[in-house]
Amino acid sequence: MTHPVDQLFAVRAQIKALQELEAGLKADVSALCGDVDYALGDEYVATQSLTSRKGGIDEKALKAAGVDVDAFRKADVAVYTLKVTLNTAPATLAA
């Protein structure tokens, strides 16, 4: 059985390849939609829409205006990041 670390690396490589494929397909489908904002496939329909979101806040400008930006900040969130790299350690360390 493959070690979970090695499986995780392999899955991430597959995800990266699939994300690249997805990006190309999304560009192709968007081009197919053209001015009508939809494209018909053999089994599925793709629709596209334009949305927008508010831009970021200029913290420097707020501070220059005398606003305590940190007083309005949401609480910090802890996030774990799991990085997988090639194992170059001697086999005696792999336990």
Gaussian input, Z-matrix of N, CA and C with variables (Angstrom, degrees):
# hf/3-21g

backbone

0 1
 N
 C     1     B1
 C     2     B2     1     A1
 N     3     B3     2     A2     1     D1
 C     4     B4     3     A3     2     D2
 C     5     B5     4     A4     3     D3
 N     6     B6     5     A5     4     D4
 C     7     B7     6     A6     5     D5
 C     8     B8     7     A7     6     D6
 N     9     B9     8     A8     7     D7
 C    10    B10     9     A9     8     D8
 C    11    B11    10    A10     9     D9
 N    12    B12    11    A11    10    D10
 C    13    B13    12    A12    11    D11
 C    14    B14    13    A13    12    D12
 N    15    B15    14    A14    13    D13
 C    16    B16    15    A15    14    D14
 C    17    B17    16    A16    15    D15
 N    18    B18    17    A17    16    D16
 C    19    B19    18    A18    17    D17
 C    20    B20    19    A19    18    D18
 N    21    B21    20    A20    19    D19
 C    22    B22    21    A21    20    D20
 C    23    B23    22    A22    21    D21
 N    24    B24    23    A23    22    D22
 C    25    B25    24    A24    23    D23
 C    26    B26    25    A25    24    D24
 N    27    B27    26    A26    25    D25
 C    28    B28    27    A27    26    D26
 C    29    B29    28    A28    27    D27
 N    30    B30    29    A29    28    D28
 C    31    B31    30    A30    29    D29
 C    32    B32    31    A31    30    D30
 N    33    B33    32    A32    31    D31
 C    34    B34    33    A33    32    D32
 C    35    B35    34    A34    33    D33
 N    36    B36    35    A35    34    D34
 C    37    B37    36    A36    35    D35
 C    38    B38    37    A37    36    D36
 N    39    B39    38    A38    37    D37
 C    40    B40    39    A39    38    D38
 C    41    B41    40    A40    39    D39
 N    42    B42    41    A41    40    D40
 C    43    B43    42    A42    41    D41
 C    44    B44    43    A43    42    D42
 N    45    B45    44    A44    43    D43
 C    46    B46    45    A45    44    D44
 C    47    B47    46    A46    45    D45
 N    48    B48    47    A47    46    D46
 C    49    B49    48    A48    47    D47
 C    50    B50    49    A49    48    D48
 N    51    B51    50    A50    49    D49
 C    52    B52    51    A51    50    D50
 C    53    B53    52    A52    51    D51
 N    54    B54    53    A53    52    D52
 C    55    B55    54    A54    53    D53
 C    56    B56    55    A55    54    D54
 N    57    B57    56    A56    55    D55
 C    58    B58    57    A57    56    D56
 C    59    B59    58    A58    57    D57
 N    60    B60    59    A59    58    D58
 C    61    B61    60    A60    59    D59
 C    62    B62    61    A61    60    D60
 N    63    B63    62    A62    61    D61
 C    64    B64    63    A63    62    D62
 C    65    B65    64    A64    63    D63
 N    66    B66    65    A65    64    D64
 C    67    B67    66    A66    65    D65
 C    68    B68    67    A67    66    D66
 N    69    B69    68    A68    67    D67
 C    70    B70    69    A69    68    D68
 C    71    B71    70    A70    69    D69
 N    72    B72    71    A71    70    D70
 C    73    B73    72    A72    71    D71
 C    74    B74    73    A73    72    D72
 N    75    B75    74    A74    73    D73
 C    76    B76    75    A75    74    D74
 C    77    B77    76    A76    75    D75
 N    78    B78    77    A77    76    D76
 C    79    B79    78    A78    77    D77
 C    80    B80    79    A79    78    D78
 N    81    B81    80    A80    79    D79
 C    82    B82    81    A81    80    D80
 C    83    B83    82    A82    81    D81
 N    84    B84    83    A83    82    D82
 C    85    B85    84    A84    83    D83
 C    86    B86    85    A85    84    D84
 N    87    B87    86    A86    85    D85
 C    88    B88    87    A87    86    D86
 C    89    B89    88    A88    87    D87
 N    90    B90    89    A89    88    D88
 C    91    B91    90    A90    89    D89
 C    92    B92    91    A91    90    D90
 N    93    B93    92    A92    91    D91
 C    94    B94    93    A93    92    D92
 C    95    B95    94    A94    93    D93
 N    96    B96    95    A95    94    D94
 C    97    B97    96    A96    95    D95
 C    98    B98    97    A97    96    D96
 N    99    B99    98    A98    97    D97
 C   100   B100    99    A99    98    D98
 C   101   B101   100   A100    99    D99
 N   102   B102   101   A101   100   D100
 C   103   B103   102   A102   101   D101
 C   104   B104   103   A103   102   D102
 N   105   B105   104   A104   103   D103
 C   106   B106   105   A105   104   D104
 C   107   B107   106   A106   105   D105
 N   108   B108   107   A107   106   D106
 C   109   B109   108   A108   107   D107
 C   110   B110   109   A109   108   D108
 N   111   B111   110   A110   109   D109
 C   112   B112   111   A111   110   D110
 C   113   B113   112   A112   111   D111
 N   114   B114   113   A113   112   D112
 C   115   B115   114   A114   113   D113
 C   116   B116   115   A115   114   D114
 N   117   B117   116   A116   115   D115
 C   118   B118   117   A117   116   D116
 C   119   B119   118   A118   117   D117
 N   120   B120   119   A119   118   D118
 C   121   B121   120   A120   119   D119
 C   122   B122   121   A121   120   D120
 N   123   B123   122   A122   121   D121
 C   124   B124   123   A123   122   D122
 C   125   B125   124   A124   123   D123
 N   126   B126   125   A125   124   D124
 C   127   B127   126   A126   125   D125
 C   128   B128   127   A127   126   D126
 N   129   B129   128   A128   127   D127
 C   130   B130   129   A129   128   D128
 C   131   B131   130   A130   129   D129
 N   132   B132   131   A131   130   D130
 C   133   B133   132   A132   131   D131
 C   134   B134   133   A133   132   D132
 N   135   B135   134   A134   133   D133
 C   136   B136   135   A135   134   D134
 C   137   B137   136   A136   135   D135
 N   138   B138   137   A137   136   D136
 C   139   B139   138   A138   137   D137
 C   140   B140   139   A139   138   D138
 N   141   B141   140   A140   139   D139
 C   142   B142   141   A141   140   D140
 C   143   B143   142   A142   141   D141
 N   144   B144   143   A143   142   D142
 C   145   B145   144   A144   143   D143
 C   146   B146   145   A145   144   D144
 N   147   B147   146   A146   145   D145
 C   148   B148   147   A147   146   D146
 C   149   B149   148   A148   147   D147
 N   150   B150   149   A149   148   D148
 C   151   B151   150   A150   149   D149
 C   152   B152   151   A151   150   D150
 N   153   B153   152   A152   151   D151
 C   154   B154   153   A153   152   D152
 C   155   B155   154   A154   153   D153
 N   156   B156   155   A155   154   D154
 C   157   B157   156   A156   155   D155
 C   158   B158   157   A157   156   D156
 N   159   B159   158   A158   157   D157
 C   160   B160   159   A159   158   D158
 C   161   B161   160   A160   159   D159
 N   162   B162   161   A161   160   D160
 C   163   B163   162   A162   161   D161
 C   164   B164   163   A163   162   D162
 N   165   B165   164   A164   163   D163
 C   166   B166   165   A165   164   D164
 C   167   B167   166   A166   165   D165
 N   168   B168   167   A167   166   D166
 C   169   B169   168   A168   167   D167
 C   170   B170   169   A169   168   D168
 N   171   B171   170   A170   169   D169
 C   172   B172   171   A171   170   D170
 C   173   B173   172   A172   171   D171
 N   174   B174   173   A173   172   D172
 C   175   B175   174   A174   173   D173
 C   176   B176   175   A175   174   D174
 N   177   B177   176   A176   175   D175
 C   178   B178   177   A177   176   D176
 C   179   B179   178   A178   177   D177
 N   180   B180   179   A179   178   D178
 C   181   B181   180   A180   179   D179
 C   182   B182   181   A181   180   D180
 N   183   B183   182   A182   181   D181
 C   184   B184   183   A183   182   D182
 C   185   B185   184   A184   183   D183
 N   186   B186   185   A185   184   D184
 C   187   B187   186   A186   185   D185
 C   188   B188   187   A187   186   D186
 N   189   B189   188   A188   187   D187
 C   190   B190   189   A189   188   D188
 C   191   B191   190   A190   189   D189
 N   192   B192   191   A191   190   D190
 C   193   B193   192   A192   191   D191
 C   194   B194   193   A193   192   D192
 N   195   B195   194   A194   193   D193
 C   196   B196   195   A195   194   D194
 C   197   B197   196   A196   195   D195
 N   198   B198   197   A197   196   D196
 C   199   B199   198   A198   197   D197
 C   200   B200   199   A199   198   D198
 N   201   B201   200   A200   199   D199
 C   202   B202   201   A201   200   D200
 C   203   B203   202   A202   201   D201
 N   204   B204   203   A203   202   D202
 C   205   B205   204   A204   203   D203
 C   206   B206   205   A205   204   D204
 N   207   B207   206   A206   205   D205
 C   208   B208   207   A207   206   D206
 C   209   B209   208   A208   207   D207
 N   210   B210   209   A209   208   D208
 C   211   B211   210   A210   209   D209
 C   212   B212   211   A211   210   D210
 N   213   B213   212   A212   211   D211
 C   214   B214   213   A213   212   D212
 C   215   B215   214   A214   213   D213
 N   216   B216   215   A215   214   D214
 C   217   B217   216   A216   215   D215
 C   218   B218   217   A217   216   D216
 N   219   B219   218   A218   217   D217
 C   220   B220   219   A219   218   D218
 C   221   B221   220   A220   219   D219
 N   222   B222   221   A221   220   D220
 C   223   B223   222   A222   221   D221
 C   224   B224   223   A223   222   D222
 N   225   B225   224   A224   223   D223
 C   226   B226   225   A225   224   D224
 C   227   B227   226   A226   225   D225
 N   228   B228   227   A227   226   D226
 C   229   B229   228   A228   227   D227
 C   230   B230   229   A229   228   D228
 N   231   B231   230   A230   229   D229
 C   232   B232   231   A231   230   D230
 C   233   B233   232   A232   231   D231
 N   234   B234   233   A233   232   D232
 C   235   B235   234   A234   233   D233
 C   236   B236   235   A235   234   D234
 N   237   B237   236   A236   235   D235
 C   238   B238   237   A237   236   D236
 C   239   B239   238   A238   237   D237
 N   240   B240   239   A239   238   D238
 C   241   B241   240   A240   239   D239
 C   242   B242   241   A241   240   D240
 N   243   B243   242   A242   241   D241
 C   244   B244   243   A243   242   D242
 C   245   B245   244   A244   243   D243
 N   246   B246   245   A245   244   D244
 C   247   B247   246   A246   245   D245
 C   248   B248   247   A247   246   D246
 N   249   B249   248   A248   247   D247
 C   250   B250   249   A249   248   D248
 C   251   B251   250   A250   249   D249
 N   252   B252   251   A251   250   D250
 C   253   B253   252   A252   251   D251
 C   254   B254   253   A253   252   D252
 N   255   B255   254   A254   253   D253
 C   256   B256   255   A255   254   D254
 C   257   B257   256   A256   255   D255
 N   258   B258   257   A257   256   D256
 C   259   B259   258   A258   257   D257
 C   260   B260   259   A259   258   D258
 N   261   B261   260   A260   259   D259
 C   262   B262   261   A261   260   D260
 C   263   B263   262   A262   261   D261
 N   264   B264   263   A263   262   D262
 C   265   B265   264   A264   263   D263
 C   266   B266   265   A265   264   D264
 N   267   B267   266   A266   265   D265
 C   268   B268   267   A267   266   D266
 C   269   B269   268   A268   267   D267
 N   270   B270   269   A269   268   D268
 C   271   B271   270   A270   269   D269
 C   272   B272   271   A271   270   D270
 N   273   B273   272   A272   271   D271
 C   274   B274   273   A273   272   D272
 C   275   B275   274   A274   273   D273
 N   276   B276   275   A275   274   D274
 C   277   B277   276   A276   275   D275
 C   278   B278   277   A277   276   D276
 N   279   B279   278   A278   277   D277
 C   280   B280   279   A279   278   D278
 C   281   B281   280   A280   279   D279
 N   282   B282   281   A281   280   D280
 C   283   B283   282   A282   281   D281
 C   284   B284   283   A283   282   D282

   B1=1.4588
   B2=1.5309
   B3=1.2882
   B4=1.4554
   B5=1.5257
   B6=1.3239
   B7=1.4611
   B8=1.5391
   B9=1.3326
   B10=1.4638
   B11=1.5377
   B12=1.3308
   B13=1.4667
   B14=1.5206
   B15=1.3272
   B16=1.4587
   B17=1.5320
   B18=1.3341
   B19=1.4664
   B20=1.5240
   B21=1.3345
   B22=1.4531
   B23=1.5290
   B24=1.3315
   B25=1.4588
   B26=1.5224
   B27=1.3198
   B28=1.4637
   B29=1.5312
   B30=1.3158
   B31=1.4620
   B32=1.5265
   B33=1.3316
   B34=1.4670
   B35=1.5245
   B36=1.3133
   B37=1.4660
   B38=1.5272
   B39=1.3276
   B40=1.4654
   B41=1.5225
   B42=1.3222
   B43=1.4653
   B44=1.5192
   B45=1.3349
   B46=1.4634
   B47=1.5262
   B48=1.3211
   B49=1.4608
   B50=1.5282
   B51=1.3194
   B52=1.4585
   B53=1.5293
   B54=1.3334
   B55=1.4587
   B56=1.5271
   B57=1.3304
   B58=1.4595
   B59=1.5279
   B60=1.3270
   B61=1.4599
   B62=1.5233
   B63=1.3373
   B64=1.4618
   B65=1.5287
   B66=1.3234
   B67=1.4642
   B68=1.5291
   B69=1.3196
   B70=1.4641
   B71=1.5162
   B72=1.3228
   B73=1.4660
   B74=1.5241
   B75=1.3342
   B76=1.4573
   B77=1.5213
   B78=1.3223
   B79=1.4667
   B80=1.5292
   B81=1.3350
   B82=1.4691
   B83=1.5274
   B84=1.3323
   B85=1.4601
   B86=1.5263
   B87=1.3284
   B88=1.4575
   B89=1.5203
   B90=1.3264
   B91=1.4674
   B92=1.5273
   B93=1.3288
   B94=1.4646
   B95=1.5268
   B96=1.3242
   B97=1.4684
   B98=1.5175
   B99=1.3020
   B100=1.4632
   B101=1.5064
   B102=1.3203
   B103=1.4644
   B104=1.5305
   B105=1.3385
   B106=1.4601
   B107=1.5247
   B108=1.3289
   B109=1.4650
   B110=1.5284
   B111=1.3117
   B112=1.4628
   B113=1.5253
   B114=1.3223
   B115=1.4655
   B116=1.5178
   B117=1.3182
   B118=1.4593
   B119=1.5159
   B120=1.3316
   B121=1.4536
   B122=1.5147
   B123=1.3169
   B124=1.4612
   B125=1.5300
   B126=1.3456
   B127=1.4597
   B128=1.5241
   B129=1.3122
   B130=1.4555
   B131=1.5202
   B132=1.3301
   B133=1.4566
   B134=1.5211
   B135=1.3206
   B136=1.4682
   B137=1.5226
   B138=1.3100
   B139=1.4593
   B140=1.5239
   B141=1.3211
   B142=1.4540
   B143=1.5196
   B144=1.3076
   B145=1.4512
   B146=1.5235
   B147=1.2907
   B148=1.4531
   B149=1.5107
   B150=1.3101
   B151=1.4584
   B152=1.5175
   B153=1.2950
   B154=1.4603
   B155=1.5180
   B156=1.3095
   B157=1.4559
   B158=1.5142
   B159=1.2869
   B160=1.4513
   B161=1.5190
   B162=1.2871
   B163=1.4627
   B164=1.5192
   B165=1.2971
   B166=1.4584
   B167=1.5255
   B168=1.2993
   B169=1.4555
   B170=1.5258
   B171=1.3015
   B172=1.4629
   B173=1.5297
   B174=1.3396
   B175=1.4572
   B176=1.5224
   B177=1.3273
   B178=1.4726
   B179=1.5261
   B180=1.3293
   B181=1.4651
   B182=1.5259
   B183=1.3258
   B184=1.4623
   B185=1.5252
   B186=1.3328
   B187=1.4701
   B188=1.5156
   B189=1.3451
   B190=1.4672
   B191=1.5279
   B192=1.3410
   B193=1.4664
   B194=1.5212
   B195=1.3398
   B196=1.4613
   B197=1.5124
   B198=1.3258
   B199=1.4626
   B200=1.5285
   B201=1.3427
   B202=1.4648
   B203=1.5282
   B204=1.3228
   B205=1.4603
   B206=1.5230
   B207=1.3316
   B208=1.4582
   B209=1.5315
   B210=1.3230
   B211=1.4670
   B212=1.5291
   B213=1.3274
   B214=1.4641
   B215=1.5233
   B216=1.3178
   B217=1.4501
   B218=1.5205
   B219=1.3249
   B220=1.4649
   B221=1.5271
   B222=1.3247
   B223=1.4705
   B224=1.5306
   B225=1.3228
   B226=1.4573
   B227=1.5229
   B228=1.3119
   B229=1.4582
   B230=1.5171
   B231=1.3280
   B232=1.4612
   B233=1.5218
   B234=1.3209
   B235=1.4528
   B236=1.5172
   B237=1.3207
   B238=1.4502
   B239=1.5203
   B240=1.3155
   B241=1.4484
   B242=1.5169
   B243=1.3139
   B244=1.4549
   B245=1.5147
   B246=1.3227
   B247=1.4534
   B248=1.5253
   B249=1.3224
   B250=1.4610
   B251=1.5196
   B252=1.3285
   B253=1.4619
   B254=1.5165
   B255=1.3146
   B256=1.4629
   B257=1.5185
   B258=1.3206
   B259=1.4554
   B260=1.5210
   B261=1.3223
   B262=1.4590
   B263=1.5082
   B264=1.3579
   B265=1.4579
   B266=1.5237
   B267=1.3493
   B268=1.4681
   B269=1.5245
   B270=1.3059
   B271=1.4748
   B272=1.5230
   B273=1.3178
   B274=1.4672
   B275=1.5234
   B276=1.3389
   B277=1.4613
   B278=1.5167
   B279=1.3094
   B280=1.4686
   B281=1.5115
   B282=1.3152
   B283=1.4677
   B284=1.4956
   A1=108.95
   A2=116.19
   A3=121.65
   A4=110.10
   A5=115.91
   A6=121.88
   A7=109.28
   A8=118.10
   A9=120.52
   A10=113.89
   A11=117.61
   A12=120.06
   A13=110.06
   A14=116.37
   A15=120.65
   A16=111.02
   A17=116.16
   A18=120.12
   A19=110.87
   A20=115.88
   A21=120.54
   A22=110.61
   A23=116.92
   A24=120.44
   A25=110.62
   A26=116.96
   A27=121.40
   A28=111.12
   A29=116.61
   A30=120.52
   A31=110.43
   A32=116.41
   A33=119.28
   A34=111.53
   A35=117.45
   A36=120.48
   A37=110.32
   A38=116.63
   A39=120.31
   A40=110.98
   A41=116.23
   A42=120.42
   A43=110.08
   A44=117.13
   A45=120.46
   A46=110.47
   A47=117.15
   A48=120.64
   A49=110.36
   A50=117.05
   A51=120.62
   A52=111.61
   A53=117.37
   A54=120.11
   A55=110.67
   A56=116.96
   A57=120.50
   A58=110.69
   A59=116.48
   A60=121.15
   A61=109.88
   A62=116.86
   A63=121.49
   A64=110.98
   A65=117.52
   A66=120.77
   A67=110.83
   A68=116.79
   A69=120.08
   A70=112.51
   A71=116.42
   A72=120.33
   A73=111.26
   A74=117.20
   A75=120.07
   A76=110.54
   A77=117.32
   A78=120.56
   A79=110.17
   A80=116.36
   A81=120.42
   A82=111.19
   A83=116.58
   A84=120.99
   A85=110.07
   A86=116.89
   A87=120.10
   A88=110.88
   A89=116.42
   A90=120.33
   A91=110.34
   A92=117.17
   A93=120.80
   A94=111.41
   A95=116.89
   A96=120.72
   A97=110.91
   A98=116.28
   A99=119.69
   A100=112.72
   A101=116.61
   A102=122.44
   A103=113.60
   A104=118.25
   A105=119.96
   A106=113.41
   A107=118.32
   A108=124.02
   A109=114.50
   A110=116.97
   A111=119.43
   A112=108.85
   A113=115.12
   A114=121.69
   A115=107.39
   A116=115.86
   A117=121.16
   A118=109.80
   A119=115.70
   A120=121.11
   A121=108.66
   A122=116.50
   A123=119.97
   A124=111.26
   A125=116.75
   A126=120.98
   A127=113.70
   A128=117.68
   A129=121.09
   A130=110.86
   A131=115.28
   A132=123.04
   A133=107.24
   A134=116.28
   A135=121.11
   A136=108.08
   A137=116.19
   A138=120.56
   A139=107.77
   A140=115.21
   A141=118.30
   A142=109.10
   A143=115.76
   A144=120.97
   A145=108.17
   A146=115.49
   A147=121.78
   A148=108.88
   A149=117.05
   A150=121.94
   A151=108.10
   A152=115.76
   A153=119.67
   A154=108.41
   A155=114.86
   A156=119.88
   A157=107.68
   A158=115.64
   A159=120.09
   A160=109.60
   A161=115.99
   A162=121.25
   A163=111.61
   A164=115.09
   A165=121.49
   A166=111.87
   A167=115.55
   A168=123.03
   A169=108.90
   A170=116.43
   A171=121.94
   A172=108.13
   A173=115.35
   A174=120.24
   A175=112.31
   A176=117.09
   A177=120.12
   A178=110.83
   A179=116.34
   A180=119.93
   A181=110.82
   A182=117.09
   A183=119.92
   A184=110.89
   A185=116.40
   A186=119.86
   A187=110.66
   A188=116.49
   A189=120.11
   A190=111.00
   A191=116.80
   A192=121.23
   A193=112.20
   A194=116.00
   A195=120.19
   A196=114.97
   A197=118.05
   A198=121.45
   A199=108.99
   A200=116.03
   A201=121.00
   A202=107.63
   A203=116.71
   A204=122.44
   A205=111.31
   A206=117.92
   A207=121.20
   A208=112.61
   A209=117.53
   A210=120.62
   A211=111.42
   A212=116.81
   A213=121.05
   A214=112.77
   A215=116.97
   A216=121.39
   A217=111.06
   A218=116.47
   A219=120.75
   A220=108.40
   A221=115.80
   A222=120.82
   A223=110.86
   A224=115.06
   A225=120.44
   A226=110.50
   A227=115.33
   A228=121.82
   A229=107.64
   A230=116.57
   A231=120.56
   A232=109.43
   A233=115.87
   A234=121.63
   A235=108.08
   A236=116.93
   A237=121.64
   A238=109.09
   A239=116.42
   A240=121.86
   A241=107.82
   A242=116.79
   A243=121.94
   A244=108.05
   A245=116.85
   A246=122.47
   A247=108.63
   A248=116.57
   A249=121.43
   A250=108.12
   A251=115.88
   A252=121.41
   A253=109.18
   A254=115.52
   A255=121.39
   A256=109.97
   A257=116.99
   A258=123.13
   A259=109.66
   A260=117.07
   A261=120.95
   A262=111.61
   A263=116.44
   A264=120.44
   A265=110.08
   A266=116.04
   A267=118.65
   A268=111.71
   A269=116.40
   A270=121.26
   A271=112.26
   A272=118.24
   A273=120.74
   A274=112.16
   A275=118.12
   A276=120.92
   A277=112.64
   A278=116.81
   A279=120.85
   A280=109.67
   A281=115.19
   A282=119.17
   A283=110.61
   D1=140.08
   D2=-179.20
   D3=-74.22
   D4=140.66
   D5=-179.68
   D6=-63.63
   D7=142.63
   D8=-178.97
   D9=-56.24
   D10=-34.28
   D11=178.23
   D12=-63.96
   D13=-43.15
   D14=179.44
   D15=-67.28
   D16=-37.77
   D17=176.49
   D18=-63.17
   D19=-42.23
   D20=179.88
   D21=-61.16
   D22=-43.31
   D23=177.99
   D24=-61.09
   D25=-44.11
   D26=-178.70
   D27=-64.79
   D28=-41.30
   D29=179.50
   D30=-64.58
   D31=-42.04
   D32=178.45
   D33=-63.50
   D34=-36.63
   D35=176.96
   D36=-65.12
   D37=-40.76
   D38=177.39
   D39=-64.78
   D40=-41.84
   D41=179.23
   D42=-61.67
   D43=-43.66
   D44=179.47
   D45=-60.77
   D46=-45.08
   D47=179.69
   D48=-63.30
   D49=-40.66
   D50=179.21
   D51=-68.00
   D52=-36.42
   D53=177.83
   D54=-65.63
   D55=-38.21
   D56=176.96
   D57=-65.54
   D58=-42.45
   D59=176.79
   D60=-62.42
   D61=-43.77
   D62=179.34
   D63=-59.96
   D64=-43.46
   D65=-179.12
   D66=-60.83
   D67=-42.55
   D68=177.94
   D69=-65.93
   D70=-42.10
   D71=179.31
   D72=-66.67
   D73=-38.28
   D74=178.23
   D75=-63.17
   D76=-40.01
   D77=177.67
   D78=-64.33
   D79=-42.50
   D80=178.94
   D81=-62.56
   D82=-45.63
   D83=-178.32
   D84=-66.66
   D85=-39.89
   D86=178.15
   D87=-61.07
   D88=-39.71
   D89=177.37
   D90=-66.33
   D91=-37.42
   D92=177.74
   D93=-65.61
   D94=-34.43
   D95=-179.63
   D96=-63.97
   D97=-39.93
   D98=179.32
   D99=55.16
   D100=-131.86
   D101=-176.00
   D102=-83.29
   D103=-11.35
   D104=-174.79
   D105=-94.45
   D106=-8.67
   D107=176.57
   D108=64.55
   D109=20.32
   D110=171.87
   D111=-151.43
   D112=157.32
   D113=175.48
   D114=-140.08
   D115=136.94
   D116=-179.32
   D117=-99.01
   D118=126.16
   D119=172.29
   D120=-98.30
   D121=-173.43
   D122=177.14
   D123=-70.29
   D124=-34.33
   D125=-177.23
   D126=-120.69
   D127=-24.44
   D128=-173.50
   D129=-127.90
   D130=160.51
   D131=175.28
   D132=-117.42
   D133=132.48
   D134=175.69
   D135=-105.83
   D136=132.32
   D137=174.32
   D138=-122.16
   D139=145.60
   D140=176.33
   D141=-127.34
   D142=146.56
   D143=178.88
   D144=-141.16
   D145=154.02
   D146=179.35
   D147=-98.66
   D148=126.61
   D149=175.63
   D150=-125.09
   D151=161.22
   D152=176.61
   D153=-136.97
   D154=160.79
   D155=176.87
   D156=-135.65
   D157=159.26
   D158=-179.66
   D159=-66.40
   D160=146.54
   D161=178.93
   D162=-72.65
   D163=173.95
   D164=179.66
   D165=-70.84
   D166=171.11
   D167=179.50
   D168=-95.57
   D169=136.69
   D170=177.62
   D171=-86.24
   D172=93.61
   D173=-176.31
   D174=-61.40
   D175=-38.49
   D176=-179.04
   D177=-62.41
   D178=-41.29
   D179=179.67
   D180=-67.10
   D181=-39.77
   D182=178.24
   D183=-64.27
   D184=-43.79
   D185=178.40
   D186=-63.23
   D187=-39.81
   D188=178.56
   D189=-64.20
   D190=-27.74
   D191=178.49
   D192=-85.54
   D193=2.29
   D194=177.24
   D195=88.56
   D196=12.46
   D197=179.89
   D198=-87.86
   D199=132.07
   D200=175.56
   D201=-82.22
   D202=92.96
   D203=-175.14
   D204=-59.81
   D205=-39.71
   D206=-177.11
   D207=-65.07
   D208=-23.82
   D209=179.05
   D210=-67.37
   D211=-20.27
   D212=-178.37
   D213=-107.43
   D214=5.04
   D215=-178.52
   D216=-75.80
   D217=141.01
   D218=174.49
   D219=-72.77
   D220=162.86
   D221=-178.70
   D222=-64.60
   D223=150.06
   D224=176.65
   D225=-62.91
   D226=150.61
   D227=177.49
   D228=-121.53
   D229=129.37
   D230=178.02
   D231=-85.25
   D232=132.78
   D233=-178.66
   D234=-129.68
   D235=128.97
   D236=174.94
   D237=-88.94
   D238=134.37
   D239=175.57
   D240=-116.88
   D241=128.00
   D242=-179.75
   D243=-111.76
   D244=109.58
   D245=-178.13
   D246=-100.18
   D247=135.62
   D248=179.51
   D249=-118.05
   D250=124.93
   D251=178.33
   D252=-129.88
   D253=167.22
   D254=-179.49
   D255=-63.28
   D256=133.98
   D257=179.20
   D258=-81.17
   D259=112.65
   D260=177.35
   D261=-111.87
   D262=8.58
   D263=-179.57
   D264=-77.82
   D265=151.35
   D266=175.48
   D267=-58.82
   D268=151.57
   D269=-176.71
   D270=-57.72
   D271=-25.92
   D272=-178.71
   D273=-67.32
   D274=-21.57
   D275=179.30
   D276=-87.84
   D277=-19.30
   D278=-178.20
   D279=-79.87
   D280=99.24
   D281=-178.91
   D282=-124.40

